[in-house]
Amino acid sequence: LEERLEASTKWYEKVLNNKQSTGDMKARALWNAAWSELTLGDDTSAETRFKSVTEMDNLPPEIKADAWLRLAIIARRGGQETTSRWRAQKSLAIADSAGLARIQDDVRLFLAESAYLKNEYTSALEILEKVREQGYAFFQLKGQVYFDTRQYADAKPFFEKAAAAAPAPDQRNNSLFDLAQALFNLKS
């Protein structure tokens, strides 16, 4: 995988340096290169590229909104909570104005998870109420909030739904383990 991602990044560099590439082609190449670097764990290079994407004109709003969200994720990993929240709000504003439901939900899940990580459980639940597309990440996070606030009966159905919606065996196993813990605590 790493070799393929590095090869992709080199191909994107060719597009960026080609004088015949249109602005849209360059923007998409820059965005894709940033994703490759993010996947490889190179947050510094990815951040530089995503910042460049946000500064480009005439981009489709979904690319710009996604770039701001990725920048928010990178800032949170670096412990920059204020910057992370500001970037997520930029992403949400673009998604709201363009009616990008998937990105709106992605940003809200990110903000809810950020609140959860700071033990701001009420805030996390309030943000989750605004998420329309309820899949694995939504169910798992909501179950975790209820579990961590000792509301095991409320956590149970969300862990069940998360296990059913899990896109990969590791995630399903994680949800089932959390479900088992909730059930154990209900009987204790």
Long-range contacts (C-beta under 8 A, 24 or more apart in sequence): 2-40, 5-36, 5-39, 5-40, 6-36, 6-40, 8-32, 8-33, 8-36, 9-33, 9-36, 9-37, 12-36, 23-56, 23-57, 23-58, 24-58, 24-59, 27-53, 27-56, 27-59, 27-63, 28-63, 30-56, 31-63, 31-66, 31-67, 34-67, 34-70, 35-70, 38-70, 38-74, 43-74, 43-77, 43-78, 46-70, 46-74, 47-71, 47-74, 50-74, 54-90, 61-94, 61-95, 61-97, 61-98, 61-100, 62-98, 62-100, 62-103, 64-94, 65-91, 65-92, 65-94, 65-95, 65-98, 65-100, 65-103, 65-107, 66-91, 66-103, 68-94, 69-103, 69-106, 69-107, 69-110, 72-107, 72-110, 73-110, 76-114, 81-114, 81-118, 84-114, 85-111, 85-114, 88-114, 101-132, 101-133, 102-133, 104-132, 105-131, 105-132, 105-133, 109-137, 109-138, 109-141, 112-141, 113-141, 116-141, 116-144, 116-145, 116-148, 119-148, 121-145, 121-148, 121-149, 134-161, 135-165, 136-162, 136-165, 136-166, 136-167, 136-171, 136-175, 139-165, 139-175, 140-171, 140-174, 140-175, 140-178, 143-175, 143-178, 143-179, 143-182, 144-178, 147-178, 147-181, 147-182, 147-185, 150-185, 152-182, 152-183, 152-185, 152-186, 153-186, 155-182, 156-182, 156-183, 156-186
